């Protein structure tokens, strides 16, 4: 019986690692697709440009590379970083912090574009979902830092808060994915060519697959720890 449980734990652990590696491949593929779209079809990325479109391009670039993809990598840190738990926790926290900072910068880029193009702020579902995701993510990071990193928290409190922290983190990650998909739908509808539209759609599929892979790896790891 014990041998069967150990074998099941080992199988879940190995499967979680393999799914995490697949997520890393999706990370690279999504990042490349996003760059091809912004550089080839949309004229480049420049927050200081006098062209409002180049200013806007900073937004999807930063929010994909610097927010969504990094959140996923932070979630995967426990499955892919071959170090002790404390080092994994530090990497998890710091990657999330970088994602938060870049996410805020991405929101700034969107507001700057609206000012340059004289477009009203916060009029779309995409913007509502994105602002909500950023705000909740910031609160989640502060909660995790106070509860799991500062020395004052009791071990019992940390153990009780851990499941809620994990579930909230995954929920916010999925909310960010939804925000990305709605943004890509807007840009796909306004694409200048069929080629650009198809590239945007493929990028959206890869972002979705990345989210599924990250959530699956996290679930498999959770099963390994709890089971």
VEXMARKOL-813347 format. One line per 5 residues: number of its first residue (from 1); their letters; for each residue x, y, z of N, C-alpha, C. Coordinates in steps of 0.2 Angstrom, whole numbers, always signed. Each point is the difference from the previous one (the first is absolute). Example, Ala and Ser with C-alpha at 12.3 -4.5 7.8 and 13.67 -1.06 7.14 Angstrom:
BEGIN
1 = as = +66 -28 +39 -4 +6 +0 +4 +6 +0 ~ -2 +5 -4 +4 +6 +1 -4 +5 +3
***
This chain:
BEGIN
1 = xxxxx = +4 -6 +0 -4 +6 +0 +4 +6 +0 ~ +5 +0 +5 +5 +6 +0 +4 +1 -7 ~ +2 -6 -2 +3 +1 -7 -4 +3 -5 ~ -7 -2 +0 -4 +3 -5 -1 +7 +1 ~ +0 +3 +6 -1 +7 +1 +6 +4 -2
6 = xxxxx = +6 -3 +2 +6 +3 -2 +1 +0 -8 ~ -2 -5 -3 +0 +0 -7 -5 +5 -3 ~ -6 +1 +3 -4 +5 -3 +2 +7 +1 ~ +3 +1 +6 +4 +6 +1 +5 +2 -5 ~ +4 -5 -1 +6 +1 -5 -3 +1 -7
11 = xxxxx = -5 -3 -2 -3 +0 -7 -3 +8 +0 ~ -3 +2 +5 -3 +7 +0 +5 +5 -1 ~ +6 -1 +4 +5 +5 +0 +3 +0 -7 ~ +2 -6 -3 +3 +0 -6 -5 +3 -6 ~ -6 -1 +1 -5 +2 -5 +0 +8 +1
16 = xxxxx = +0 +2 +6 +0 +8 +1 +6 +3 -3 ~ +5 -3 +1 +7 +3 -3 -1 +0 -8 ~ -2 -5 -3 -1 -1 -7 -5 +6 -3 ~ -5 +0 +4 -5 +5 -2 +3 +7 +0 ~ +4 +1 +6 +3 +7 +1 +5 +1 -6
21 = xxxxx = +4 -5 -2 +4 +1 -6 -3 +2 -6 ~ -6 -3 -1 -4 +1 -6 -3 +8 +1 ~ -1 +2 +6 -2 +7 +1 +5 +5 -2 ~ +6 -2 +2 +6 +4 -2 +1 +1 -8 ~ -1 -6 -3 +0 +1 -8 -6 +4 -2
26 = xxxxx = -5 +0 +3 -6 +4 -2 +2 +8 +1 ~ +3 +1 +6 +3 +6 +2 +4 +3 -6 ~ +5 -3 -2 +4 +2 -5 -3 +1 -7 ~ -5 -4 -1 -4 +0 -7 -4 +6 +0 ~ -4 +1 +6 -4 +6 +1 +4 +7 -1
31 = xxxxx = +6 +0 +4 +4 +6 +0 +2 +2 -7 ~ +2 -5 -4 +2 +1 -7 -5 +2 -4 ~ -6 -3 +0 -6 +2 -4 -2 +7 +2 ~ +0 +2 +6 -1 +7 +2 +4 +5 -3 ~ +7 -2 +0 +5 +5 -3 -1 +0 -7
36 = xxxxx = -1 -5 -4 -1 +0 -7 -6 +4 -2 ~ -6 +0 +4 -6 +4 -1 +2 +7 +1 ~ +3 +2 +5 +1 +7 +2 +6 +3 -5 ~ +5 -3 -1 +5 +2 -4 -1 +0 -8 ~ -3 -5 -2 -1 -1 -7 -7 +3 -3
41 = xxxxx = -5 +0 +4 -7 +2 -2 -2 +7 +3 ~ +3 +2 +6 -2 +6 +3 +5 +5 +1 ~ +6 -1 -3 +5 +6 -1 +5 +1 +6 ~ +0 -4 +5 +5 +0 +5 -3 +2 +7 ~ +4 +1 +5 -2 +1 +7 +5 +6 +2
46 = xxxxx = -4 +5 +2 +4 +6 +3 -5 +4 +4 ~ +2 +0 +7 -4 +4 +4 +1 +7 -1 ~ +5 +2 -3 +2 +8 -1 -2 +2 -7 ~ -3 -4 -4 -1 +2 -7 -6 +5 +0 ~ +0 +4 -5 -5 +5 -2 -6 -4 -3
51 = xxxxx = +1 -6 -3 -5 -4 -3 -4 -4 +6 ~ -6 +2 +1 -4 -3 +5 +0 -8 -1 ~ +0 -3 -6 +0 -7 +0 +6 -3 +2 ~ +6 +3 +0 +6 -3 +2 +0 +0 +8 ~ -4 +6 +3 +0 +0 +7 -5 -6 +2
56 = xxxxx = -5 -1 -3 -5 -5 +2 +3 -7 +0 ~ +5 -1 -5 +3 -6 -1 +4 -3 +6 ~ +2 +5 +4 +3 -1 +7 -5 -4 +4 ~ -6 +1 +0 -5 -3 +4 +0 -7 -1 ~ -2 -3 -6 +0 -7 -1 +6 -4 +1
61 = xxxxx = +6 +4 -2 +6 -3 +1 +2 -1 +8 ~ -1 +5 +4 +1 +0 +7 -5 -5 +3 ~ -6 +0 -1 -5 -4 +3 +1 -7 -2 ~ +2 -2 -5 +1 -7 -2 +6 -2 +3 ~ +6 +3 -2 +7 -2 +2 +0 +1 +8
66 = xxxxx = -1 +6 +2 +1 +2 +7 -5 -2 +5 ~ -6 -1 -2 -5 -1 +5 -3 -8 +0 ~ -3 -1 -6 -3 -7 +0 +5 -5 +0 ~ +5 +0 -5 +5 -5 +0 +4 -1 +6 ~ +2 +6 +3 +4 -1 +6 -5 -2 +6
71 = xxxxx = -6 +1 +1 -4 -3 +5 +0 -7 -1 ~ -1 -3 -6 +1 -7 -1 +6 -3 +2 ~ +6 +4 -1 +6 -3 +2 +1 +0 +7 ~ -3 +5 +3 +1 +0 +8 -4 -6 +3 ~ -6 -1 -3 -4 -6 +2 +4 -6 -1
76 = xxxxx = +3 -1 -5 +4 -6 -2 +7 +0 +4 ~ +2 +5 +4 +6 +0 +3 +1 -6 +5 ~ -6 -2 +3 +1 -6 +5 +1 -6 -4 ~ -2 -1 -6 +1 -6 -4 +6 +0 -4 ~ +3 +6 -2 +6 +0 -4 +6 +2 +2
81 = xxxxx = +1 +3 +6 +6 +3 +3 +3 -6 +5 ~ +5 -3 -2 +3 -5 +4 +4 +2 +6 ~ -4 +3 +5 +3 +3 +6 -4 -2 +6 ~ +2 +2 +6 -4 -1 +5 -7 +4 +0 ~ -4 -1 +5 -7 +3 +0 +1 +7 +1
86 = xxxxx = +4 +3 +4 +1 +7 +2 +2 +4 -6 ~ +5 -3 -4 +3 +3 -6 -6 +0 -5 ~ -4 -5 -1 -5 +0 -5 -6 +5 +2 ~ -1 +1 +7 -5 +5 +2 +3 +7 -1 ~ +6 +1 +1 +3 +7 -2 +0 +1 -7
91 = xxxxx = +1 -5 -5 +0 +1 -7 -8 +2 -2 ~ -4 -4 +3 -7 +1 -1 -2 +7 +2 ~ +2 +2 +5 -2 +7 +3 +3 +5 -5 ~ +6 +0 -2 +4 +5 -3 -2 +0 -8 ~ -2 -6 -3 -2 +0 -6 -7 +4 -1
96 = xxxxx = -4 -2 +5 -7 +3 +1 +1 +8 +1 ~ +5 +2 +4 +1 +7 +1 +2 +4 -7 ~ +4 -3 -4 +2 +2 -6 -6 +1 -5 ~ -4 -6 +0 -6 +0 -4 -5 +6 +2 ~ -1 +1 +7 -4 +6 +2 +3 +6 -2
101 = xxxxx = +6 +2 +0 +3 +6 -2 -1 +1 -7 ~ +1 -5 -4 +0 +0 -8 -8 +1 -1 ~ -4 -3 +3 -7 +0 -1 -3 +7 +1 ~ +3 +4 +5 -2 +7 +2 +2 +4 -6 ~ +7 -1 -2 +2 +3 -6 -4 -1 -6
106 = xxxxx = -2 -6 -1 -4 -1 -6 -7 +4 +0 ~ -3 +0 +6 -6 +4 +1 +2 +8 -2 ~ +5 +2 +3 +3 +7 -2 +0 +1 -7 ~ +3 -5 -4 +1 +1 -7 -7 +1 -3 ~ -5 -4 +2 -7 +0 -3 -3 +7 +1
111 = xxxxx = +1 +3 +6 -3 +6 +2 +4 +6 -4 ~ +6 -1 -1 +4 +5 -4 -2 +0 -7 ~ -1 -6 -3 -3 -1 -7 -7 +4 +0 ~ -4 -1 +4 -7 +3 +0 +1 +8 +0 ~ +5 +2 +4 +1 +7 +0 +2 +3 -7
116 = xxxxx = +5 -4 -2 +3 +2 -7 -5 +0 -6 ~ -4 -5 +1 -5 -1 -6 -7 +3 +2 ~ +0 +3 +6 -7 +3 +2 -5 -5 +0 ~ +1 -5 +3 -5 -6 +1 -2 +0 +7 ~ -7 -1 +2 -2 -1 +7 +3 -6 +3
121 = xxxxx = +1 +1 +7 +3 -6 +4 -5 -4 +2 ~ +1 -7 +1 -4 -5 +3 -7 +0 -3 ~ +0 -1 -6 -6 +0 -4 -2 -8 -2 ~ +5 -4 +0 -1 -7 -2 +0 -5 +5 ~ -3 -6 -1 +0 -5 +4 +8 -2 +2
126 = xxxxx = +4 +0 -5 +7 -2 +1 +3 +5 +5 ~ -1 +6 +0 +3 +5 +5 -3 -2 +7 ~ -6 -1 +0 -3 -2 +7 +3 -6 +3 ~ +1 -5 -4 +3 -7 +2 +7 +2 +2 ~ +3 +3 -4 +8 +2 +1 +1 +3 +6
131 = xxxxx = -4 +6 +1 +1 +4 +6 -2 -5 +7 ~ -5 -3 -1 -2 -5 +6 +6 -5 +1 ~ +3 -3 -5 +5 -5 +1 +6 +3 +3 ~ +2 +6 -2 +6 +4 +3 -1 +1 +7 ~ -6 +3 +2 -2 +2 +7 +0 -6 +4
136 = xxxxx = -3 -6 -2 +0 -6 +4 +6 -3 +1 ~ +4 +0 -6 +7 -3 +1 +4 +4 +5 ~ +0 +7 +0 +4 +4 +5 -2 -2 +7 ~ -7 -1 +1 -2 -2 +7 +2 -7 +1 ~ +0 -4 -5 +2 -7 +2 +8 -1 +1
141 = xxxxx = +4 +5 -3 +7 +0 +1 +1 +2 +7 ~ -3 +6 +2 +1 +2 +7 -2 -5 +5 ~ -6 -3 -1 -2 -5 +5 +5 -6 +0 ~ +3 -2 -5 +5 -6 +0 +6 +3 +3 ~ +2 +6 -1 +6 +2 +3 -1 +0 +8
146 = xxxxx = -5 +3 +2 -1 +1 +7 -1 -7 +4 ~ -4 -4 -4 -2 -7 +3 +6 -5 +0 ~ +3 +0 -6 +5 -6 -1 +7 +2 +0 ~ +2 +7 +0 +7 +1 +0 +2 +4 +7 ~ -4 +5 +2 +2 +3 +6 +0 -5 +6
151 = xxxxx = +5 +1 +5 +1 -5 +5 -6 +0 +5 ~ -4 +5 +1 -5 +1 +5 -6 -5 -1 ~ -1 -3 -6 -6 -4 +0 +1 -7 +3 ~ -5 -3 +3 +0 -6 +3 +0 -6 -5 ~ +3 -5 +1 +0 -6 -4 -7 -2 -2
156 = xxxxx = -4 -1 +6 -7 -2 -1 -4 +5 -5 ~ +2 +6 +1 -4 +5 -5 +2 -1 -7 ~ +7 -1 -1 +2 -1 -7 -3 -6 -3 ~ +0 -6 +4 -3 -6 -2 -7 +1 -2 ~ -4 +4 +4 -7 +1 -1 -1 +4 -6
161 = xxxxx = +4 +5 -1 -1 +5 -6 +3 -3 -6 ~ +4 -5 +0 +3 -2 -7 -5 -2 -5 ~ -5 -5 +2 -5 -2 -6 -3 +6 -3 ~ -2 +5 +4 -4 +6 -2 +5 +4 -5 ~ +6 +1 +2 +5 +4 -3 +1 -4 -7
166 = xxxxx = +1 -6 +0 +1 -4 -7 -6 +1 -4 ~ -6 -1 +2 -6 +1 -4 -1 +7 -2 ~ +1 +5 +4 -1 +7 -2 +5 +1 -5 ~ +6 -2 +0 +6 +1 -5 -2 -2 -6 ~ -3 -7 -1 -2 -3 -6 -6 +4 -3
171 = xxxxx = -4 +2 +4 -6 +4 -2 +2 +7 -3 ~ +4 +3 +3 +3 +6 -3 +4 -1 -6 ~ +3 -5 +0 +4 -2 -7 -5 -1 -5 ~ -5 -4 +1 -5 -1 -5 -4 +7 -2 ~ -1 +4 +5 -3 +6 -2 +4 +4 -4
176 = xxxxx = +7 +0 +1 +5 +4 -5 +0 -3 -7 ~ -1 -7 +0 -1 -3 -7 -6 +2 -3 ~ -5 +1 +3 -7 +2 -3 +1 +7 -2 ~ +4 +5 +4 +1 +6 -2 +4 +1 -7 ~ +5 -5 +0 +4 +0 -6 -4 -2 -6
181 = xxxxx = -4 -5 +1 -4 -3 -6 -5 +6 -3 ~ -3 +3 +5 -5 +6 -2 +4 +5 -4 ~ +6 +2 +2 +4 +5 -3 +2 -3 -7 ~ +2 -6 -1 +2 -3 -6 -6 +0 -5 ~ -6 -1 +3 -6 +0 -5 -1 +7 -2
186 = xxxxx = +1 +5 +4 -1 +7 -3 +5 +1 -6 ~ +6 -2 +1 +5 +1 -5 +0 -4 -6 ~ -3 -6 +1 -1 -4 -6 -6 +2 -4 ~ -5 +3 +3 -5 +3 -4 +2 +6 -4 ~ +5 +4 +3 +2 +6 -4 +7 -2 -4
191 = xxxxx = +2 -6 -1 +6 -1 -3 +0 +2 -7 ~ +6 +3 -3 +1 +3 -6 +0 -5 -6 ~ +1 -7 +2 +1 -5 -5 -2 -7 +3 ~ -2 -4 -5 -2 -7 +2 +6 -3 +4 ~ +6 +1 -3 +6 -3 +4 +1 +2 +7
196 = xxxxx = -1 +7 +1 +0 +2 +7 -5 -3 +4 ~ -6 +0 -2 -6 -3 +3 +2 -7 +2 ~ +2 -4 -4 +2 -7 +1 +5 +0 +6 ~ +5 +4 -1 +6 +0 +5 -3 +2 +7 ~ -4 +5 +0 -3 +1 +7 -4 -5 +3
201 = xxxxx = -4 -4 -5 -4 -5 +3 +4 -6 +2 ~ +6 -2 -3 +4 -5 +2 +4 +2 +6 ~ +2 +6 +1 +3 +3 +6 -5 -1 +6 ~ -7 +1 -1 -5 -1 +5 +0 -7 +2 ~ +0 -5 -5 +0 -7 +2 +6 -2 +4
206 = xxxxx = +5 +2 -2 +6 -2 +4 +0 +3 +7 ~ -2 +6 +1 -1 +3 +7 -5 -5 +4 ~ -6 -2 -3 -4 -4 +3 +3 -7 +2 ~ +4 -3 -5 +3 -6 +1 +5 +1 +6 ~ +3 +5 +0 +5 +2 +6 -3 +0 +6
211 = xxxxx = -6 +3 +1 -4 +0 +6 -2 -6 +2 ~ -2 -4 -5 -3 -7 +2 +6 -4 +3 ~ +6 +0 -4 +6 -4 +2 +2 +2 +7 ~ +0 +7 +2 +2 +2 +6 -4 -2 +6 ~ -7 +1 -1 -5 -3 +4 +0 -7 +1
216 = xxxxx = +2 -4 -5 +0 -7 +1 +6 -2 +4 ~ +6 +3 -2 +6 -2 +4 -1 +2 +8 ~ -3 +5 +1 -2 +2 +7 -4 -5 +3 ~ -5 -2 -3 -5 -5 +3 +3 -7 +1 ~ +5 -2 -5 +3 -6 +1 +5 +0 +6
221 = xxxxx = +3 +6 +1 +5 +1 +5 -4 +0 +7 ~ -6 +3 +0 -4 +0 +6 -2 -7 +2 ~ -2 -4 -5 -2 -7 +1 +6 -4 +3 ~ +6 +2 -3 +6 -4 +3 +1 +2 +7 ~ -1 +6 +2 +2 +2 +7 -6 -2 +5
226 = xx = -6 +0 -3 -6 -2 +5 -1 -7 +0 ~ +1 -3 -6 -1 -7 +0 +4 -4 +4
***
